[in-house]
Amino acid sequence: MTAKMPIVMTLMVRDEADIIAAMVEHHIAQGVDLIIATDNASSDGTREILAQYAEIGVVELHDDPRVEKQQAEVVTSMARRAFTEHGAAWVINADADEFWFARSGGTIAEALAAVPEDVQSYNVSVRNLVGEPIESGSVIPTHTWRDERDDEALRTVGLHAQPTHDCVHRGSAHVTIQQGNHGTSLPLAEAVPTEATLEVLHLPYRQWSRYQERVRNTAAAYDRSGLTPSPRHHGMRDARWLREGVLRPMFVARHVVDDATVGFAYDDRVVRALSKLLEERTALIPELVSEALQPGSPLPGVSDDLSLFKKLGPWLVRESEARAELAYSRNDFYSLLMQHEALQAEQKELAAEFEATSNAMTDAHAAETHALREKLGAANATVQSLTEYVERLLQDRLVRAAARVTTPRYGWQERLTRAKRLLAASTVKIKSLADKPAHQLRQMARHLDSDNNNSTAERVAELWQSTELENLSRSRARAVAFARFQELWQNPPKAEVLHGEPKNESLPIIMCLWNRPGQIDAILEQLDRQINLPTPLRLVFWNNNDADHQWYRERIQAFEGTGALESVELIHSPHNIRGIGRFIIARQLWNDGARGNFIMLDDDEVLPNDALSRLLANGGKHRISSIWAWRVNPDDYWQRERAVNGEVADYTATGGCVCDLEIIADDSFFTELPELGLFIEDAWMSRYAAARGWSLTGITLPVEFVLHETNQYGPLIWDKVAFWTSLNDRYPLPLAEERRKIRN
């Protein structure tokens, strides 16, 4: 190691075999004396490559197999070790896909030697390098375009801004590194001389398969860590898009394709630096450097991905921005509430201090009392201002819902025990904006219509058929679920009675459970509180999630209801067939002799105490009434109008719905269900009933919803469009021509 001015780089890596050798070789050649590397459970050969460099003496290799978003902790430890064990004068905390350069054209070592002695740390700008999308192999030879686009252009491809800067710092035994290596606890210099300036070229978009895995790992690490990422965290946004099957077109759109280089600058410094090592025979392991310079295999199907991005990208970006703005607004609201409470507490303390002072007032105390009076007046004014602002915020229904379940003040009595328990289970968040994606989709549909004379339905159907939204994995999953459904409706699993004694005379309440186990206590309690019912309630759960079954059993068995809830049964489904399980339960009840109305609810609904009696009042023979009901254009599911107060509807949702049990009396309800409609059971129920002359109506009922990111709504957006349209011939809407006038 260089005795004069040791430079140590830290590195935490996981599955970086395609780039790690090039990264090590480059920085050693740039004057870095040692790389302290921690491998995070790599399985692709990354650790073995690092071990080769450790044998040479340029890498000190450690292991940390945890996947808990512990980067800040691990890098801080390595940075301190760089000083305490190796006497580092400078420490660079880097990522495996980063290549550091001196802006002057010299080496990193030469740049750091030019830093003034009083500088403890300074920022280093980062720019992405991109090129053509790669399926396998190295991106280094082809990713030679430096991204210089402005924020507005970046947002069109789902990016919020250029990468956050990195930070280089003096060696220290007490330094702390921020998550992401973007800052330290040491004093930060505002600027350094030009000859000391460093910059980073970053290669974030390598093989598509690897990028998918990286997104999954990032989301999983946050889940395990308990940390809360920024609302605009790119990894969590990409993770949501990956789950919904739309990440690949966004990934491709971030590359330079078909010579579309506007906003990019050609920059082949990484290629030239590595090639120089081979030419001058200074590479430590030449064969690994040579391999990194071999072009990778292009990703097939890029033109289709770009076509899909042009149609779908703007909607996805707007929806993502809406989510972020909602999250930031929520955070601002909570911050204001905390300020409000803190100032109220300070107000009380100042008032008490003022009272004590004024009671023992003397000439010597007069000045102090006057100052306290002014301070108290200022605090009162601030509290009043914040109170008025909070009251204005509370005029928004969304904010009221958030406050009702998450804050302890201001008279929201409903919160109390139910909300405390739900908060402990970490499942209660802000009311869901379920209509937001639908609104954005309608905007996109109007945009599609403006492009040419084709109808929205034709364009949407074409999009659905020609893109990866209906990818092979989802098709296989649905095919498996459909096969299981065919078995289950004919041979359903037996219900386990966990509370009370079921009776056919009771009012059946049917619910499907998927991934909200923390809601179970609240569900039982709110149903037990229902009033004005003609008969007790018979609650039957269909559980689609095997992992939570024992938890549900224990919570139901522990329930001690004394109100409307007479009995509770639990059915364990061997496969997730989603909401269609409701109707298998209804069929069992029918076969057991039950007749009349039954009610279907979702497990994310917060109901008033008279909700079920009001629902039941809207039931009847051959009738379906729902709190979510719409008049719908037969050619486009998202062209629709809300039906309320008994108005006729074409679509009635199952969550918050009263229905005649006779809907499932005939086998055709199950045998005629198309595979595509398996996960869209509410649309199937509505069209099936309407084709048989049933009455469908909307109900106005104040129901709130618990937001949970494990809902299954997003991936079904395009399926609903195609499925709704496919039913027109066999199950036509009674008022089809009139409904075709609906355009919103």
C-alpha positions in Angstrom: 0.0 0.0 0.0 1.2 3.5 -0.8 2.8 5.0 2.3 2.4 8.6 1.3 -1.3 9.0 0.8 -3.4 5.8 1.0 -6.7 5.8 -0.8 -9.2 3.1 0.2 -12.4 2.3 -1.6 -15.4 0.5 0.1 -17.7 -1.7 -1.9 -20.9 -3.6 -0.9 -21.9 -6.0 -3.7 -24.4 -8.6 -4.7 -24.5 -10.5 -8.0 -22.3 -8.1 -10.0 -20.2 -10.7 -11.9 -20.6 -9.0 -15.2 -19.0 -5.8 -14.1 -17.0 -6.3 -10.8 -13.7 -7.2 -12.4 -13.7 -4.1 -14.7 -14.6 -1.9 -11.7 -11.8 -3.2 -9.5 -9.2 -3.0 -12.3 -10.2 0.5 -13.3 -9.9 2.0 -9.7 -6.7 0.2 -8.9 -5.2 1.7 -12.1 -6.6 5.1 -11.0 -4.5 5.1 -7.8 -6.8 3.4 -5.3 -4.6 1.4 -3.0 -7.1 -1.1 -1.5 -10.7 -2.0 -2.0 -12.6 -3.2 1.1 -15.4 -5.3 -0.3 -18.4 -6.9 1.5 -20.2 -9.6 -0.4 -24.0 -9.7 0.2 -24.8 -13.3 -0.5 -23.9 -13.3 -4.2 -24.8 -16.4 -6.2 -23.5 -15.5 -9.7 -19.7 -15.8 -9.1 -19.1 -12.2 -7.8 -17.5 -13.4 -4.6 -15.2 -15.8 -6.4 -14.0 -13.0 -8.7 -13.3 -10.7 -5.7 -11.4 -13.6 -4.0 -9.0 -13.7 -7.0 -8.2 -10.0 -6.5 -7.9 -10.6 -2.7 -5.2 -13.2 -3.4 -3.3 -10.5 -5.4 -3.6 -8.1 -2.4 -5.8 -5.3 -3.8 -9.1 -6.4 -2.2 -9.9 -7.2 1.4 -13.0 -9.4 1.3 -15.8 -9.7 3.9 -19.2 -11.3 4.0 -22.6 -10.1 5.2 -25.4 -12.4 3.9 -28.3 -10.3 5.4 -30.9 -8.8 3.1 -32.2 -6.0 5.3 -31.2 -2.8 3.6 -28.2 -2.5 5.9 -26.0 -0.7 3.4 -25.4 2.4 5.6 -24.4 0.2 8.5 -22.0 -2.0 6.5 -20.4 0.8 4.6 -19.9 2.9 7.7 -18.1 0.0 9.3 -15.9 -0.4 6.2 -15.2 3.3 6.0 -14.1 3.4 9.6 -11.9 0.3 9.1 -10.3 2.0 6.1 -8.8 4.5 8.6 -8.3 2.5 11.7 -6.8 -0.6 10.1 -5.2 0.9 6.9 -4.6 4.5 7.7 -6.6 5.8 4.8 -6.1 9.5 4.0 -9.1 9.4 1.6 -12.1 7.0 1.5 -14.3 6.5 -1.6 -17.6 4.7 -0.9 -18.6 3.3 -4.3 -21.1 0.9 -5.9 -20.1 -1.9 -8.3 -21.6 -0.2 -11.3 -19.7 3.1 -10.8 -16.5 4.2 -12.5 -14.9 7.2 -10.9 -12.8 9.7 -12.9 -10.8 12.9 -12.4 -12.5 15.6 -14.4 -9.0 17.0 -15.3 -8.1 13.9 -17.2 -5.5 12.7 -14.6 -6.0 9.9 -12.1 -8.1 9.9 -9.0 -5.0 9.9 -6.9 -3.8 13.1 -8.6 -7.1 14.8 -8.1 -7.2 14.0 -4.3 -3.7 15.2 -3.9 -4.9 18.7 -5.1 -7.6 18.9 -2.4 -7.0 21.8 0.1 -6.0 20.5 3.6 -9.0 22.0 5.3 -11.5 20.0 3.2 -13.0 17.0 5.0 -15.5 15.9 2.4 -17.0 17.0 -0.9 -19.7 15.9 -3.4 -19.0 14.1 -6.6 -21.5 14.4 -9.5 -23.0 11.2 -11.0 -24.2 10.6 -14.5 -25.8 7.5 -16.0 -24.2 5.8 -19.1 -26.7 4.0 -21.4 -26.9 2.4 -24.8 -28.8 -0.4 -26.4 -30.8 -2.8 -24.1 -28.8 -6.0 -23.4 -30.2 -9.4 -22.7 -26.9 -11.0 -21.5 -23.2 -10.2 -21.3 -21.4 -6.9 -20.8 -22.9 -3.5 -21.4 -19.5 -1.7 -21.1 -18.7 -1.7 -24.9 -22.1 -0.3 -26.0 -23.3 1.9 -23.1 -21.3 4.9 -24.1 -24.0 7.6 -24.0 -24.0 9.9 -21.0 -27.5 11.0 -20.0 -27.7 14.8 -19.8 -31.5 15.1 -20.1 -33.3 17.7 -17.9 -35.8 16.7 -15.3 -38.8 17.1 -17.5 -37.4 14.7 -20.1 -36.4 12.2 -17.4 -39.9 12.1 -15.9 -41.3 10.9 -19.2 -39.4 7.6 -18.7 -40.3 7.3 -15.0 -37.2 9.0 -13.6 -37.5 12.0 -11.2 -34.0 13.5 -11.8 -30.4 12.8 -12.5 -28.7 10.5 -10.0 -27.9 11.9 -6.5 -24.3 12.9 -6.0 -21.7 10.7 -4.3 -19.3 11.9 -1.6 -15.6 11.4 -1.0 -14.1 12.0 2.5 -11.0 12.1 4.6 -10.2 9.0 6.6 -11.9 9.0 10.1 -12.5 6.6 12.9 -15.9 8.2 13.6 -17.4 8.9 10.2 -21.0 7.8 9.5 -22.1 7.1 5.9 -25.6 7.8 4.7 -27.8 5.2 3.0 -26.8 5.1 -0.7 -23.3 6.6 -0.1 -24.7 10.1 -0.8 -23.2 11.9 2.2 -21.2 11.6 5.4 -21.2 13.0 8.9 -18.0 15.0 8.2 -18.1 18.7 7.3 -18.9 19.2 3.6 -17.0 21.7 1.4 -19.1 23.7 -0.9 -16.5 23.6 -3.7 -13.0 22.3 -4.5 -10.4 23.4 -7.1 -11.0 22.3 -10.7 -8.0 20.0 -10.6 -9.5 18.2 -7.5 -12.9 17.6 -9.1 -14.1 14.0 -9.5 -17.1 12.6 -11.4 -18.8 9.2 -11.6 -20.0 7.4 -14.6 -22.8 5.0 -13.6 -24.1 1.9 -15.4 -27.5 1.2 -13.8 -29.3 -0.5 -16.7 -27.5 -3.7 -17.6 -29.1 -7.0 -18.5 -32.9 -7.0 -18.3 -33.0 -10.2 -16.2 -30.5 -8.8 -13.7 -32.4 -5.5 -13.5 -35.6 -7.3 -12.6 -33.8 -9.2 -9.9 -32.3 -6.1 -8.5 -35.7 -4.4 -8.3 -37.1 -7.4 -6.5 -34.2 -7.5 -4.0 -34.5 -3.8 -3.3 -38.2 -4.1 -2.5 -37.6 -7.3 -0.4 -34.8 -5.6 1.6 -37.0 -2.6 2.5 -39.8 -5.0 3.5 -37.4 -6.8 5.9 -35.7 -3.7 7.2 -38.7 -1.9 8.4 -37.3 1.3 6.8 -39.7 3.6 4.9 -38.3 4.7 1.5 -39.0 8.1 0.0 -42.3 8.4 -1.8 -40.3 8.9 -5.0 -37.9 6.1 -4.4 -37.2 4.8 -7.9 -36.6 1.2 -6.7 -40.0 0.9 -5.0 -41.8 2.5 -8.0 -40.1 0.1 -10.3 -41.0 -2.8 -8.0 -44.7 -1.9 -8.3 -44.4 -1.7 -12.1 -42.7 -5.1 -12.1 -45.5 -6.7 -10.1 -48.0 -5.2 -12.5 -46.1 -6.5 -15.6 -45.2 -3.1 -17.1 -41.6 -2.5 -16.0 -39.9 -3.8 -19.2 -41.2 -1.1 -21.5 -40.1 1.5 -19.0 -36.7 -0.2 -18.8 -36.2 -0.2 -22.5 -37.4 3.5 -22.8 -34.5 4.6 -20.6 -31.9 3.3 -23.2 -30.6 4.8 -26.4 -32.4 3.0 -29.2 -32.4 3.5 -32.9 -29.9 6.4 -32.7 -32.3 8.5 -30.6 -29.5 10.4 -28.9 -31.1 13.8 -28.2 -30.2 14.7 -24.6 -27.2 12.3 -24.5 -23.5 13.0 -24.9 -21.1 10.4 -26.3 -18.7 9.3 -23.6 -16.4 6.2 -24.0 -14.0 6.9 -21.1 -14.8 3.6 -19.4 -14.1 1.6 -22.6 -10.9 3.6 -23.3 -9.6 3.2 -19.7 -10.1 -0.6 -19.7 -8.7 -1.0 -23.2 -5.6 0.9 -22.1 -5.0 -1.6 -19.4 -4.8 -4.4 -22.0 -2.8 -2.4 -24.4 -0.2 -1.5 -21.8 -0.3 -4.9 -20.2 -1.1 -3.5 -16.7 -4.3 -5.4 -16.1 -4.1 -7.5 -13.0 -6.2 -10.3 -14.5 -6.3 -9.6 -18.3 -8.8 -12.3 -19.2 -11.4 -10.8 -17.0 -10.9 -7.3 -18.4 -11.0 -8.7 -22.0 -14.3 -10.5 -21.2 -15.8 -7.2 -19.9 -15.0 -5.5 -23.2 -16.9 -8.1 -25.3 -20.3 -6.7 -26.4 -23.3 -8.4 -24.9 -26.3 -9.9 -26.7 -29.0 -7.3 -27.6 -32.4 -7.7 -26.0 -35.0 -9.0 -28.4 -38.4 -7.4 -28.9 -37.3 -3.9 -28.2 -39.5 -2.3 -30.9 -42.6 -3.9 -29.4 -41.5 -2.6 -26.0 -41.1 0.9 -27.3 -44.5 0.8 -29.0 -46.1 -0.3 -25.7 -44.2 2.5 -23.8 -45.6 5.1 -26.2 -49.1 4.0 -25.4 -48.8 3.1 -21.7 -45.8 5.1 -20.4 -47.5 8.5 -19.9 -50.3 6.9 -17.9 -47.9 5.0 -15.7 -45.8 8.1 -15.0 -48.8 10.2 -14.1 -50.1 7.5 -11.8 -46.7 7.2 -10.1 -46.5 11.0 -9.7 -50.0 11.1 -8.2 -49.0 8.4 -5.6 -45.8 10.4 -4.7 -47.7 13.7 -4.3 -50.3 11.9 -2.1 -47.6 10.5 0.1 -45.8 13.8 0.4 -49.1 15.6 1.2 -49.8 13.0 3.9 -46.3 13.4 5.4 -46.8 17.2 5.4 -50.1 16.8 7.1 -48.6 14.6 9.9 -45.7 17.0 10.3 -48.2 19.9 10.8 -50.2 17.9 13.4 -47.0 17.1 15.3 -46.0 20.8 15.2 -49.5 21.7 16.3 -49.4 19.4 19.4 -45.8 20.5 20.3 -46.9 24.2 20.2 -50.0 23.5 22.2 -47.8 21.8 24.9 -45.4 24.8 24.8 -48.3 27.1 25.0 -49.5 25.4 28.3 -46.0 25.5 29.7 -45.6 29.2 28.9 -49.0 30.0 30.3 -48.1 28.2 33.6 -44.7 29.9 33.7 -46.4 33.3 33.1 -48.9 32.7 35.8 -46.3 31.7 38.3 -44.2 34.7 37.4 -47.0 37.2 37.5 -48.1 36.0 41.0 -44.8 36.9 42.5 -44.2 40.0 40.3 -41.8 42.6 41.5 -40.1 45.4 39.7 -37.2 43.0 39.1 -39.5 40.5 37.4 -41.4 43.0 35.3 -39.1 42.8 32.3 -39.0 39.0 32.4 -42.8 38.9 32.6 -43.2 41.2 29.6 -40.9 39.0 27.6 -42.8 35.9 28.6 -46.1 37.7 27.6 -44.7 38.4 24.2 -43.4 34.9 23.7 -46.8 33.5 24.8 -48.6 35.8 22.4 -46.4 34.6 19.5 -47.0 31.0 20.5 -50.8 31.6 20.6 -50.7 33.2 17.2 -48.7 30.3 15.7 -51.1 27.7 17.3 -54.1 29.6 16.0 -52.6 29.8 12.5 -51.8 26.1 12.4 -55.2 25.2 13.9 -56.9 27.1 11.0 -54.6 25.3 8.5 -55.4 21.9 10.0 -59.1 22.7 9.9 -58.8 23.5 6.2 -57.0 20.3 5.6 -59.7 18.3 7.4 -62.3 19.5 4.9 -60.7 17.0 2.6 -62.3 13.5 3.0 -59.0 11.8 2.4 -57.3 13.7 5.1 -60.1 13.1 7.5 -59.8 9.4 6.9 -56.1 9.5 7.6 -56.6 11.5 10.7 -59.4 9.3 12.0 -57.1 6.2 12.2 -53.7 7.7 12.8 -53.9 10.7 15.2 -54.8 10.7 18.9 -56.5 14.2 19.1 -59.3 16.4 17.8 -62.3 14.3 18.9 -62.3 11.5 16.4 -63.8 9.0 18.8 -64.2 6.1 16.2 -60.4 5.7 16.3 -60.0 4.3 19.9 -59.5 0.6 20.3 -60.1 -0.6 16.7 -57.6 1.8 15.2 -55.0 1.2 17.9 -55.1 -2.5 17.2 -55.0 -2.1 13.5 -52.1 0.4 13.8 -50.2 -2.2 15.9 -50.7 -4.7 13.0 -49.3 -2.0 10.6 -52.1 -2.4 8.2 -54.0 0.9 8.5 -53.0 3.6 6.1 -54.8 6.4 4.2 -58.1 5.7 2.4 -57.5 4.1 -1.0 -57.6 6.3 -4.1 -58.9 3.4 -6.1 -60.5 5.7 -8.7 -57.2 7.4 -9.5 -56.0 4.7 -11.9 -59.4 4.6 -13.6 -59.3 8.4 -14.0 -55.9 8.3 -15.5 -56.9 5.4 -17.8 -59.8 7.4 -19.1 -57.5 10.3 -19.8 -55.2 7.9 -21.7 -58.2 6.5 -23.6 -59.2 10.0 -24.8 -55.6 10.6 -25.9 -55.7 7.3 -27.9 -58.9 8.4 -29.5 -57.4 11.6 -30.7 -54.6 9.8 -32.6 -56.9 8.4 -35.3 -60.4 7.3 -36.1 -60.3 4.0 -34.3 -62.5 3.6 -31.3 -61.0 3.5 -27.8 -62.2 -0.1 -27.4 -60.4 -1.2 -30.6 -57.2 0.6 -29.5 -57.4 -0.8 -26.0 -58.2 -4.3 -27.2 -55.3 -4.1 -29.7 -53.0 -2.9 -26.9 -54.1 -5.7 -24.5 -53.6 -8.4 -27.2 -50.2 -7.1 -28.4 -48.3 -6.3 -25.3 -46.6 -8.0 -22.4 -49.3 -6.8 -20.0 -50.9 -10.3 -20.5 -47.5 -12.0 -20.2 -46.9 -15.7 -20.1 -46.4 -16.0 -16.4 -49.8 -14.4 -15.7 -51.5 -16.6 -18.4 -50.1 -19.7 -16.8 -51.1 -18.6 -13.3 -54.6 -17.9 -14.4 -54.9 -21.2 -16.3 -53.8 -23.0 -13.2 -56.3 -21.1 -11.0 -59.1 -21.7 -13.5 -58.4 -25.4 -13.5 -58.5 -25.3 -9.6 -61.7 -23.3 -9.7 -63.4 -25.9 -11.9 -62.6 -28.5 -9.3 -63.5 -26.4 -6.3 -67.0 -25.2 -7.4 -68.0 -28.9 -7.8 -66.1 -30.2 -4.8 -65.7 -27.3 -2.4 -63.6 -27.6 0.7 -65.5 -28.0 4.0 -66.2 -24.9 6.1 -64.8 -25.0 9.7 -67.1 -23.6 12.3 -65.0 -21.4 14.6 -67.6 -19.4 16.4 -71.3 -20.0 17.3 -73.7 -22.3 15.4 -74.6 -21.5 11.7 -78.2 -21.4 10.8 -79.9 -21.2 7.4 -82.3 -18.6 8.8 -79.5 -16.2 9.5 -78.4 -13.5 7.1 -75.3 -14.8 5.2 -72.3 -12.5 5.0 -69.6 -13.7 2.6 -66.0 -12.4 2.4 -62.8 -13.4 0.7 -59.5 -13.0 2.5 -56.2 -12.6 0.7 -53.4 -10.6 2.3 -54.8 -8.3 5.1 -54.5 -10.5 8.2 -54.3 -7.5 10.5 -57.9 -6.6 9.6 -59.5 -9.7 11.0 -60.3 -8.3 14.4 -61.8 -5.1 13.1 -63.9 -7.1 10.6 -65.4 -9.2 13.3 -66.0 -6.3 15.7 -67.7 -4.0 13.1 -70.0 -6.8 12.0 -70.9 -7.6 15.6 -71.9 -3.9 16.0 -74.4 -3.9 13.2 -77.9 -2.8 14.2 -81.6 -2.9 12.9 -81.2 -6.4 11.4 -84.2 -8.8 11.1 -82.0 -11.9 11.8 -78.5 -12.6 13.3 -75.5 -12.7 10.9 -73.8 -15.9 9.6 -70.3 -14.9 8.5 -68.4 -17.2 6.1 -64.8 -16.5 5.1 -63.1 -17.9 2.0 -59.3 -17.7 2.7 -57.1 -17.6 -0.4 -53.8 -17.3 1.5 -52.4 -20.4 3.1 -49.8 -18.6 5.0 -52.4 -16.7 7.1 -54.8 -19.5 7.7 -53.7 -20.4 11.2 -53.7 -16.8 12.2 -57.3 -16.4 11.1 -58.3 -19.5 12.9 -56.8 -18.2 16.2 -58.3 -14.7 15.9 -61.8 -16.0 15.1 -61.7 -18.5 17.9 -60.6 -15.7 20.3 -63.5 -13.5 19.3 -66.1 -13.0 21.9 -69.0 -11.3 20.2 -72.2 -10.4 22.0 -74.0 -8.5 19.2 -75.3 -9.3 15.7 -72.6 -11.8 14.7 -74.1 -15.2 15.6 -71.6 -17.6 13.8 -68.3 -17.5 11.9 -67.0 -20.1 9.5 -63.7 -20.3 7.7 -63.0 -22.1 4.4 -59.4 -22.7 3.5 -58.9 -22.7 -0.3 -55.9 -24.8 -1.5 -55.3 -22.2 -4.3 -55.8 -18.5 -4.7 -58.8 -18.2 -7.0 -59.5 -14.7 -5.7 -63.1 -13.3 -5.4 -64.9 -16.1 -7.3 -64.6 -18.1 -4.0 -67.6 -15.9 -2.8 -69.9 -17.6 -5.2 -68.7 -21.1 -4.3 -69.7 -20.3 -0.7 -73.1 -19.0 -1.9 -73.6 -22.3 -3.9 -72.9 -24.3 -0.8 -75.4 -22.3 1.2 -78.0 -22.8 -1.6 -77.4 -26.5 -1.6 -77.8 -26.6 2.1 -81.2 -25.0 1.9 -80.5 -21.3 2.4 -82.7 -18.9 0.4 -83.2 -15.2 0.0 -80.5 -12.4 0.1 -76.9 -12.6 1.0 -74.3 -9.8 1.4 -70.8 -9.7 0.1 -68.1 -7.5 1.6 -64.4 -6.8 1.0 -61.9 -7.0 3.8 -60.7 -3.4 3.4 -64.1 -1.8 4.1 -64.9 0.3 7.2 -68.7 0.2 7.7 -71.2 2.4 9.7 -73.2 0.4 12.2 -76.3 0.4 10.2 -74.6 -0.5 6.9 -76.0 -4.1 6.6 -79.5 -3.1 7.4 -79.4 -0.4 4.7 -77.9 -2.8 2.2 -80.5 -5.4 3.0 -83.3 -2.9 2.5 -82.2 -2.6 -1.1 -82.2 -6.3 -1.8 -85.0 -8.4 -3.3 -86.0 -11.2 -5.7 -83.7 -11.3 -8.7 -82.0 -8.1 -7.6 -78.4 -7.0 -7.0 -77.6 -3.6 -5.3 -74.1 -2.3 -4.6 -72.4 0.7 -3.1 -70.1 0.6 -6.2 -72.4 0.6 -9.2 -71.9 2.1 -12.6 -73.7 2.6 -16.0 -71.0 1.4 -18.4 -70.3 1.7 -22.1 -70.5 -1.8 -23.5 -67.4 -1.1 -25.7 -65.2 0.3 -23.0 -65.3 -0.6 -19.3 -63.7 2.7 -18.2 -66.3 4.9 -20.0 -68.8 4.9 -17.2 -71.1 6.9 -14.9 -71.7 6.3 -11.2 -75.2 4.9 -10.3 -76.5 6.0 -6.8 -79.7 6.2 -4.8 -81.4 3.3 -6.5 -80.4 4.3 -10.0 -80.2 1.5 -12.6 -76.7 0.1 -13.1 -74.9 -2.2 -15.6 -72.0 -3.1 -13.2 -72.3 -3.8 -9.5 -69.2 -4.6 -7.5 -69.2 -7.5 -5.1 -67.6 -5.5 -2.2 -70.6 -3.9 -0.5 -73.3 -5.8 -2.3 -76.6 -7.4 -1.5 -77.6 -10.2 -3.9 -80.3 -12.9 -4.3 -78.8 -16.3 -3.6 -80.6 -17.6 -6.7 -77.8 -16.1 -8.8 -75.8 -19.3 -8.4 -78.7 -21.8 -8.5 -78.0 -22.8 -12.1 -74.7 -24.5 -13.0 -74.3 -22.1 -15.9 -73.0 -19.4 -13.5 -69.9 -21.6 -13.1 -69.8 -23.5 -16.4 -70.2 -20.5 -18.7 -67.6 -18.3 -16.8 -64.7 -17.6 -19.3 -61.2 -18.1 -18.1 -60.4 -14.4 -18.6 -63.2 -13.5 -16.2 -62.0 -15.7 -13.4 -60.4 -12.8 -11.5 -63.1 -10.3 -12.5 -66.1 -12.0 -10.8 -68.0 -8.7 -10.2 -68.2 -8.0 -14.0 -69.2 -11.6 -14.6 -72.0 -11.5 -12.0 -73.3 -8.2 -13.4 -73.5 -9.3 -17.0 -74.8 -12.8 -16.2 -77.6 -11.3 -14.0 -78.5 -8.6 -16.5 -78.8 -11.1 -19.4 -81.4 -12.9 -17.3 -83.5 -9.9 -16.6 -82.3 -9.2 -13.1 -82.4 -5.7 -11.6 -79.1 -4.0 -10.9 -79.0 -0.7 -8.9 -76.6 1.5 -7.0 -76.8 2.4 -3.3 -75.5 5.5 -1.5 -73.7 4.4 1.7 -70.8 6.1 3.6 -68.1 3.4 3.5 -64.4 4.1 4.0 -61.5 2.0 2.9 -58.2 0.9 4.3 -55.3 1.3 1.9 -53.1 -1.7 1.6 -50.3 -2.1 -1.1 -51.0 -5.8 -1.4 -54.3 -5.3 -3.2 -54.7 -7.1 -6.5 -56.3 -4.2 -8.5 -53.5 -2.9 -10.7 -52.8 -5.9 -13.0 -56.5 -6.3 -13.9 -56.9 -2.9 -15.5 -56.5 -4.1 -19.1 -58.1 -7.5 -18.4 -61.3 -5.7 -17.4 -61.4 -3.8 -20.7 -61.0 -6.9 -22.8 -63.3 -9.1 -20.7 -66.1 -6.5 -20.5 -66.1 -6.1 -24.3 -65.9 -9.8 -25.0 -69.3 -10.4 -23.3 -71.3 -8.2 -25.7 -72.5 -10.9 -28.0 -73.5 -13.5 -25.5 -74.5 -11.3 -22.5 -75.6 -7.9 -24.1 -76.4 -5.0 -21.9 -80.1 -4.2 -21.9 -79.5 -0.5 -22.8 -76.4 -1.0 -24.9 -77.1 1.7 -27.5 -77.9 4.3 -24.8 -74.8 3.3 -22.9 -72.6 3.8 -25.9 -73.2 7.6 -25.5 -71.3 7.5 -22.2 -67.9 9.2 -22.8 -65.9 10.6 -19.9 
